[in-house]
Amino acid sequence: MKIKSEFLPYLLILPAFAYLMFFVGYPLAQALYLAFTQNGAFSLATVRRAISDYYFWTALKYTLGLAAIIVPTQVILALVLALVMNKSFKGRDLSIYALVIPLTISDVAAGLIWYSMLSPYGFLNKLLMNIGILDNPIYFFGYQFRHMEFLAIVLAELWRATAIVFVIILAGLQMISNEYLEAAEVFGATYWIKLRRIVIPLLKPSIQSALIIRTLFAMQVFGIVWILAGRDIPILAGEGFYQLTEIKDYGVASIYALVIAGLSILLGALYIKFMKAEYLEVKR
Amino acid sequence: MNDETKYMLKQLAFYTFIFVVVAWIVVPLIVATLYAFAAPKDYYDPNKVIPLHFTAKYVKTILIHLGAWEAIKNSVVVALLTIAISFTLGIPAGYAIAKFIFPAKDTIKLSIVALRMFPIPVMAIPLVILYIRLNLIDTRLGVALAHTAMALPFVVLITSSIFAGVATELEEAGMVFGLTRLGSFLKITLPLALPGLAAAAMFTFVMSWNEVFVASVLTLSHRTLPAQILSIMAGSSGGAAPDYYKFAAAFIMTLPAMLFVFFARKYLITMWGISLK
């Protein structure tokens, strides 16, 4: 049998597309069913049970708070690093290799690595005490120190996930044609003017996509928080995990999954809207 | 101050900055590795910043008695299954997007990008019910199927850019000389795309290797490495795990990733579109 070639691309895409649709659609439908029904009838009992829990709002607050602190810091840090690494200097390749190492390190491992830096007998405390800067160790872990746990999570996340932002921005930076910069130089532009008027505007799409990727993944943050703070710092994915594995409350766990999915769709939609606006500007 | 000293100072500041940045990434890795093998009495000695006595005891305990070795085997099986399934499904789709022009192509591409953003790992929670029904719960295949859903958008997008890099003319020439479309794909495009596909496969491997949420939710006795480590180390339940076990666990998890960066660093970087000068 000969397949008409105009259908061929669709047939090639269909298996992958159907697979993805199933793995998004089925859990979504199941989650909605678990969250909004009881004994086969529509009910808000599960929702009420979820949102009356102190941990629900705290988890929402901490998840958004972590993202709000970590993501912008990462973008600024990565932008500075990318600008520096885009110059040519001795040891540049080696420095780039070092910077991308965290790309392959899991969040669980990153949490444990930073535990070895920050624990009471960890590297940082012992170093600072031996130099004489500190008399007593700084405690980062334990419920009574949860502000410091928050800081430890921020540090570990900055260490682990700035690499992906760096890679995206550096790739964007390398696509900027040198001719623009040379033209600006001819007209006597300083480094700062070139940066503000040429480089940053042309980098906008890269910065935006890095921003959204990191924001969406920040909504699902789990391993690093679970290792460093457990439930001292509640987060949405962690509470979903806890409800499922410890309480065995599938309904409430599903609500946490739905909240994360909802936040992701909302933020993703905002992102696409911004991107479209960006394209229009370029066309005009 | 003359120009020369000014230049020297600028250079000095520049290299100091590079040094600080590289140290910020590398020092925690070195510390974690040293502490993984440090004797506990050195670790708990406040005057020894760098341990001097070493032991492999705790790495061994974690590997053998706490199930990490079994978990490593599970991780490898899951990751290989994920690569096999996601490439079987993803390569045809990537090829179609790269080599055909058809209506709705942009919509399809955009929806794949959107699916990549969807929090598929978290969706493992409602998936549990289906898995119990299908007897997939606590199986390596079950985790691999969910990991495939997570990796597939990436595989489709990356393979399409790999295939787009192979000249269509070569394939057309093959067809002129009597190969079928499938034949010319298998004999011409696929071999030329192989290095890129290998890099994509390695990256898929790392994605699955590092994933913890799905694996923790869907398995109990067939845990992958991150899930196993999480269950014995996590702050809330296993907070009692002594520090030196935590460091040993960190080392076991990080080593394969480091080896990966070492062997695949060139591919890894070009895959994201960075060129080294």
Interface residues (C-beta under 8 A of the other chain):
Chain A: E6 L8 P9 Y10 L12 I13 P15 A16 F17 Y19 L20 F23 V24 Y26 P27 L28 Q30 A31 L34 L81 V84 S88 F89 G91 R92 D93 S95 I96 Y97 A98 L99 V100 I101 P102 L103 T104 I105 S106 D107 V108 A109 L112 I113 W114 Y115 S116 M117 S119 Y121 G122 F123 K126 L127 M129 N130 F141 W159 V167 I168 L170 A171 Q174 M175 I212 I213 L216 M219 Q220 F222 G223 W226 I227 L228 A229 G230 R231 D232 A237 G240 F241 Y242 L244 T245 Y250 A253 S254 Y256 A257 I260 A261 S264 I265 G268 I272
Chain B: F14 Y15 F17 I18 V21 V22 W24 I25 V26 V27 P28 L29 V31 A32 Y35 Y43 Y44 P46 N47 K48 V49 L89 G90 P92 A93 Y95 A96 I97 F100 F102 K105 I108 I112 A114 L115 M117 F118 P119 I120 P121 V122 M123 A124 I125 P126 L127 V128 I129 L130 L145 A146 T148 A149 L152 P153 V156 V206 W209 N210 E211 V212 F213 S216 V217 P226 I229 L230 M233 A234 G235 S236 S237 G239 D243 K246 F247 A249 A250 M253 T254 A257 M258 F260 V261 R265 L268 I269 W272 G273 I274 S275 L276 K277
